Every structure is written in C-alpha cells, then in structure tokens.
C-alpha cells in the first residue's frame, strides 16, 4: 500500500480522550496523530468541512505528567465504523500553540 499522507502518523498506544473545547463534551479518542493531522474514533457523526477546537492530554515519557494540548482542526473526511455508534473522522490541524 502506498502512503499518500504528508506526514507520518503515530498510532496511539493508549486511550487518549478528546474533548470539544467549546462544549466540554468528550467526543471520542485519538486513533493516530501526526504533526499536521489526527484520526479520531468519534462517538457521533461530525459536520462535514467544519472547524472544531479540541483538547486532549498527550502522554509523555513514563512517569511524566501528560501535556495538555489544544488544537484547531478542520474536518476532512468521516465514515461510520462497522461497530454501531462509532465514526472514524480525519482532521487536519490548522492551529496549535507554538510551544506544542
């Protein structure tokens, strides 16, 4: 299989909940993450071509506290999973703090 992504993605090795920054609602978990995007396993369908502000705790080295990350993202694609009530959603990161 030929990889067409701009950046290599890293699969999440543990469950990383993702929160909608505006509503405070947990909307899913990170499946994989790269420098410019992420795939979310969502608990619902998302509005197509929409912008979202998301928060998550990124695990660091063992024993270190996780780092809180907030990102602005743009929904690129989504598809329902074979398991009811879940959606795979691809986001492009459009804004992140310079320290992150």
Backbone as CSV, one residue per row, in Angstrom:
resi,resn,N_x,N_y,N_z,CA_x,CA_y,CA_z,C_x,C_y,C_z
1,UNK,0.848,-1.187,0.000,0.000,0.000,0.000,0.889,1.244,0.000
2,UNK,0.607,2.183,-0.884,1.376,3.412,-0.999,0.802,4.453,-0.047
3,UNK,1.675,5.095,0.718,1.276,6.112,1.690,1.230,7.473,1.006
4,UNK,0.093,8.179,1.090,-0.059,9.478,0.444,-0.149,10.632,1.444
5,UNK,0.035,10.371,2.695,-0.045,11.447,3.686,1.212,12.308,3.618
6,UNK,1.036,13.579,4.009,2.183,14.491,4.031,3.136,14.167,5.172
7,UNK,2.604,13.711,6.291,3.402,13.421,7.473,3.068,12.035,7.997
8,UNK,4.076,11.365,8.523,3.858,10.037,9.094,3.019,10.148,10.358
9,UNK,2.063,9.254,10.493,1.209,9.245,11.683,1.692,8.215,12.674
10,UNK,1.466,8.501,13.945,1.831,7.580,15.016,0.553,7.107,15.682
11,UNK,0.382,5.794,15.754,-0.802,5.207,16.385,-0.735,5.436,17.897
12,UNK,-1.876,5.769,18.486,-1.951,5.958,19.937,-1.770,4.607,20.623
13,UNK,-0.851,4.552,21.567,-0.584,3.298,22.275,-1.458,3.147,23.520
14,UNK,-2.214,4.180,23.835,-3.150,4.126,24.950,-4.367,4.967,24.605
15,UNK,-5.399,4.873,25.403,-6.621,5.634,25.149,-6.389,7.096,25.489
16,UNK,-6.633,7.962,24.509,-6.477,9.405,24.701,-7.825,10.062,24.398
17,UNK,-8.615,10.374,25.443,-9.910,11.024,25.219,-9.729,12.424,24.630
18,UNK,-10.663,12.818,23.771,-10.650,14.135,23.135,-11.935,14.861,23.520
19,UNK,-11.771,16.124,23.907,-12.891,16.954,24.353,-13.107,18.108,23.389
20,UNK,-14.364,18.407,23.092,-14.703,19.613,22.356,-14.485,20.781,23.321
21,UNK,-13.555,21.678,22.994,-13.210,22.779,23.903,-14.375,23.709,24.179
22,UNK,-15.278,23.863,23.236,-16.384,24.798,23.415,-17.508,24.243,24.270
23,UNK,-17.801,22.949,24.116,-18.924,22.368,24.862,-18.484,21.595,26.107
24,UNK,-17.207,21.192,26.155,-16.726,20.374,27.268,-17.075,18.902,27.121
25,UNK,-17.727,18.524,26.008,-18.156,17.151,25.767,-16.993,16.290,25.256
26,UNK,-16.852,15.097,25.815,-15.888,14.140,25.275,-16.488,13.596,23.992
27,UNK,-15.751,13.753,22.882,-16.307,13.411,21.572,-15.667,12.183,20.942
28,UNK,-14.662,11.602,21.600,-14.026,10.412,21.045,-12.628,10.222,21.598
29,UNK,-11.864,9.375,20.914,-10.478,9.101,21.301,-9.586,9.163,20.062
30,UNK,-8.316,9.485,20.286,-7.361,9.562,19.181,-6.974,8.158,18.748
31,UNK,-7.042,7.928,17.447,-6.566,6.674,16.872,-5.115,6.828,16.437
32,UNK,-4.824,7.918,15.701,-3.447,8.224,15.335,-3.286,9.726,15.199
33,UNK,-2.005,10.154,15.210,-1.687,11.571,15.292,-0.417,11.844,14.505
34,UNK,-0.365,13.001,13.838,0.849,13.432,13.149,1.047,14.913,13.416
35,UNK,2.078,15.461,12.826,2.379,16.877,13.004,1.276,17.766,12.429
36,UNK,0.526,17.254,11.431,-0.487,18.103,10.810,-1.891,17.513,10.755
37,UNK,-2.125,16.420,11.481,-3.470,15.861,11.472,-3.678,14.777,12.504
38,UNK,-4.911,14.324,12.611,-5.231,13.228,13.528,-6.466,12.494,13.042
39,UNK,-6.552,11.237,13.438,-7.757,10.464,13.193,-8.394,10.173,14.542
40,UNK,-9.653,10.467,14.617,-10.431,10.312,15.834,-11.412,9.161,15.664
41,UNK,-11.597,8.370,16.701,-12.704,7.423,16.756,-13.787,8.156,17.541
42,UNK,-14.756,8.685,16.812,-15.765,9.550,17.401,-16.984,8.790,17.885
43,UNK,-17.704,9.423,18.781,-18.916,8.842,19.344,-20.161,9.263,18.581
44,UNK,-19.966,10.103,17.548,-21.087,10.587,16.744,-20.542,11.072,15.400
45,UNK,-21.444,11.365,14.467,-21.050,11.966,13.198,-20.718,13.440,13.430
46,UNK,-19.839,13.984,12.608,-19.440,15.385,12.699,-19.929,16.138,11.474
47,UNK,-20.069,17.440,11.612,-20.461,18.263,10.473,-19.338,18.256,9.445
48,UNK,-19.656,18.017,8.190,-18.649,17.962,7.137,-18.034,19.344,6.898
49,UNK,-16.712,19.356,6.642,-15.970,20.567,6.283,-16.049,21.641,7.371
50,UNK,-16.253,21.226,8.632,-16.421,22.167,9.744,-15.115,22.331,10.521
51,UNK,-15.044,23.418,11.270,-13.902,23.697,12.150,-14.281,23.349,13.579
52,UNK,-13.323,22.796,14.315,-13.533,22.415,15.715,-12.327,22.833,16.535
53,UNK,-12.550,23.080,17.807,-11.483,23.348,18.775,-11.475,22.164,19.738
54,UNK,-10.361,21.416,19.765,-10.279,20.185,20.546,-9.181,20.258,21.595
55,UNK,-9.370,19.504,22.682,-8.373,19.383,23.756,-8.129,17.916,24.038
56,UNK,-6.870,17.595,24.376,-6.538,16.245,24.817,-5.258,16.293,25.626
57,UNK,-5.038,15.246,26.402,-3.840,15.117,27.224,-2.884,14.169,26.503
58,UNK,-1.735,14.685,26.065,-0.777,13.872,25.333,0.212,13.246,26.316
59,UNK,0.255,11.904,26.365,1.198,11.256,27.290,2.632,11.525,26.848
60,UNK,3.508,11.718,27.828,4.923,11.950,27.554,5.712,10.738,28.041
61,UNK,6.921,10.943,28.458,7.751,9.843,28.955,7.113,9.217,30.196
62,UNK,7.401,7.950,30.401,6.851,7.235,31.552,7.204,7.972,32.844
63,UNK,6.207,8.176,33.671,6.394,8.865,34.940,6.186,10.366,34.860
64,UNK,6.210,10.937,33.660,5.995,12.375,33.498,4.492,12.645,33.363
65,UNK,4.036,13.789,33.863,2.615,14.102,33.707,2.283,14.363,32.235
66,UNK,1.054,14.060,31.804,0.683,14.318,30.406,0.651,15.813,30.118
67,UNK,0.810,16.161,28.869,0.798,17.562,28.448,-0.568,17.888,27.834
68,UNK,-1.192,18.946,28.329,-2.476,19.389,27.791,-2.239,20.091,26.458
69,UNK,-2.939,19.637,25.419,-2.815,20.196,24.076,-4.190,20.693,23.636
70,UNK,-4.231,21.875,23.020,-5.459,22.378,22.425,-5.152,22.706,20.971
71,UNK,-5.996,22.215,20.068,-5.763,22.407,18.638,-7.042,22.857,17.938
72,UNK,-6.874,23.661,16.917,-7.951,23.969,15.993,-7.829,22.997,14.831
73,UNK,-8.931,22.370,14.447,-8.893,21.360,13.390,-9.988,21.601,12.359
74,UNK,-9.767,21.023,11.173,-10.723,21.107,10.079,-11.086,19.682,9.677
75,UNK,-12.363,19.344,9.739,-12.817,18.002,9.375,-12.558,17.775,7.888
76,UNK,-11.901,16.627,7.559,-11.550,16.303,6.178,-12.400,15.176,5.608
77,UNK,-12.708,14.187,6.430,-13.482,13.023,5.984,-14.014,12.299,7.203
78,UNK,-14.995,11.460,6.988,-15.507,10.597,8.056,-16.247,9.420,7.445
79,UNK,-16.277,8.346,8.201,-17.043,7.174,7.781,-17.481,6.415,9.020
80,UNK,-18.684,5.840,8.969,-19.147,5.067,10.119,-18.316,3.802,10.263
81,UNK,-18.102,3.397,11.491,-17.390,2.157,11.748,-18.366,0.991,11.600
82,UNK,-17.808,-0.194,11.538,-18.669,-1.385,11.468,-19.373,-1.619,12.790
83,UNK,-18.860,-1.009,13.846,-19.465,-1.119,15.171,-20.391,0.064,15.348
84,UNK,-21.647,-0.163,15.627,-22.637,0.899,15.735,-22.243,2.008,16.693
85,UNK,-22.562,3.228,16.305,-22.349,4.375,17.189,-20.952,4.947,17.170
86,UNK,-20.057,4.443,16.315,-18.704,4.989,16.213,-18.455,5.472,14.792
87,UNK,-17.620,6.513,14.684,-17.250,7.076,13.395,-15.750,7.310,13.375
88,UNK,-15.127,6.992,12.253,-13.729,7.346,12.040,-13.746,8.717,11.368
89,UNK,-12.984,9.663,11.937,-13.002,11.037,11.433,-11.569,11.520,11.270
90,UNK,-11.262,12.037,10.081,-9.940,12.600,9.815,-9.978,14.109,9.920
91,UNK,-9.043,14.668,10.680,-8.948,16.118,10.862,-7.569,16.604,10.438
92,UNK,-7.523,17.784,9.837,-6.267,18.475,9.568,-6.097,19.515,10.663
93,UNK,-4.927,19.545,11.290,-4.654,20.541,12.325,-4.364,21.864,11.633
94,UNK,-5.119,22.904,12.016,-4.924,24.215,11.396,-4.350,25.240,12.381
95,UNK,-4.391,24.931,13.678,-3.854,25.870,14.664,-3.462,25.118,15.927
96,UNK,-2.270,25.405,16.413,-1.777,24.831,17.658,-0.810,25.842,18.270
97,UNK,-0.750,25.900,19.584,0.151,26.822,20.237,1.610,26.554,19.854
98,UNK,2.442,27.588,19.781,3.840,27.427,19.359,4.645,26.488,20.255
99,UNK,4.314,26.411,21.524,5.033,25.508,22.435,4.641,24.046,22.245
100,UNK,3.558,23.793,21.537,3.096,22.431,21.306,3.568,21.928,19.953
